Amino acid sequence: MPMTTKAKPLARAAALSALLVALSAPALAQVNLPVLGDSLSGTISTEQEYRFGREFLRSVRAQTPLLNDPLIAEYVASLSYRLASTSELTDHRLAFALIDSPVLNAFAAPGGIVGVNAGLFLYAQNEGQFASVLAHELAHLSQRHYARGIEEQRRSTIPNMAGLLASLVIMATVGGEAGQAALATSQALSIDNQLRFSRSNEEEADRVGIRNLYSAGFNPSDMAGMFEQMLRTRTLSQRVPEFISTHPLDENRIADSRNRARAYPTLDTLPNLEFFLMRERVRIHYASNLEGEISSRQRDLPQLTGVAADAARYGIALAQLQTGQVVQASESLDALLAKEPTRITYALLAADIAVASKNYPRAFQILESNLRINPGNHPLTMAYATALTKAGSYAEAAAVLDKHSAQYPDDVQLWYDLAEVQGLAGNIAKVHQARAEYFIAVGDFTRAREQINLALNLERDQLSVARLRQRLDYIAAIEKEFYR
């Protein structure tokens, strides 16, 4: 059975819209006592937002291609938590979706959901500009702009409120040309209009986001710099970036951001190499001519110094590995490892090169030594499981992923990989269990239930049986809350 699911976006949106009706019902308004000074909590509590957000994330996973790159995902999460720690967010339970799209876009949804298109790395010129987009989205969350929008719709009619929720699904899960097609109907166009935040919401998100940028140690003028990049992109391509389509941008807004930034002391920030390394990963991922990427970097390298030079060398090594030039990739990486032998990003590339050379003992040595320094590190652990699988050590790889799943229970790729390696190891009951978790993570509860029942027919361990029955109860509870 192929472990994929692509629900129709508008149908999925309509199902999720039922939650919005429930959140607006007077009966549920009494679940939580209102927080003093929070006029919204009497309508939609932060806990209700959190539960909706996790269900919304399942919809995103089901309907969008996700970039399977634990290094980039870990970087985005780490940067987001850094910003969250100095933000006005009261609930720091964040969850992330790294979308495999070169289009410039990012979004946030109620309950701490942060979505980032990999394409954002292609347009941000430094880490501060990249962080400014995240800070803006976190500001929408901290100021509860989605809840405010729902409250405004509540004063109108429930169908309009459901439309607001559906618009979130369309924006986050369709986008681009497919999104434009989905918005072709008059009903969808109405939804798109409801999605756009008010001018006051956008101004508040800019103001709060700039303050957060400064508090987190970034140059507050980077937000205006990122806005200028977006406008420049629109001018050059004659296409409106997705971010601008849902966050209207003009010269006045850029000027306002510049003026707000001037209210803060100037910060002298050093370029963060890790941002530029992640940017190289994205550039190589979307490159149509890898040999050309290698040549251009080699040509520019003599004029580059510092962070720029290291990032170029890393990009060369990445591209060489992907074109099968394993020896050359190792030689390009050697200069970087000599400078920073413990940088995880370099160690992972060294391990990938060793695996490509079928030098599995070398790959294990690199990964195991780095895991001793960084126990439980997600990118290192996933790479270790991959190396074990490539080497034919299926049972050991399954054990690594099974243990790691306790720390990352919502990682879709982890469950997919675990199902595959359990199959290679001959553990059929465990295959069904891992598949069930995959389908739960993407919201395909029918298939998840099927997989659990198949596992129950095979499983003899009573603890495993009890856990499987608990997962059936969990699915039933979600369906009752969100899809009744």
Buried (B, 14 or more C-beta within 10 A) or exposed (E): EEBEBEBEBBEBBBBBBBBBBBBBEEEBBEEBEBEEEEEBBBBBBBEBBBBBBBBBBBBBBBBBEBBBBBBBBBBBBEBBEBBBEBBBBEBEEBBBBBBBBBBBBBBBBBBBBBBBBBBBBBBBEBBBBBBBBBBBBBBBBBBBBBBBBBBBBBEEEBEBBBBBBBBBBBBBBBBBEBBEEBBEEEEBEEBBEBBBBEEEBBBBBBBBBBBBBBBBEBBBBBBBBBBBBBBEBBEEEEEBBBBBBBBEBEEEBBEBBBEBBEEBEEBEEEBBBBBBBBBBBBBBBBBEEBEEBBEBBEEEBEEBEEBBBBBBBBBBBBBBBBBEBBEBBBEBBEEBBEEEEEBBBBBBBBBBBBBBBEBBEBBBEBBEEBBEEBEEBBBBBBBBBBBBBBBEBBBBBBBBBBEBBEEBEBBBBBBBBBBBBBBBBEBBBBBBBBBBBBBBBBBBBEBBBBBBEBBBEBBEEEEBEEBBEEBBEEBEEBEEBBEE
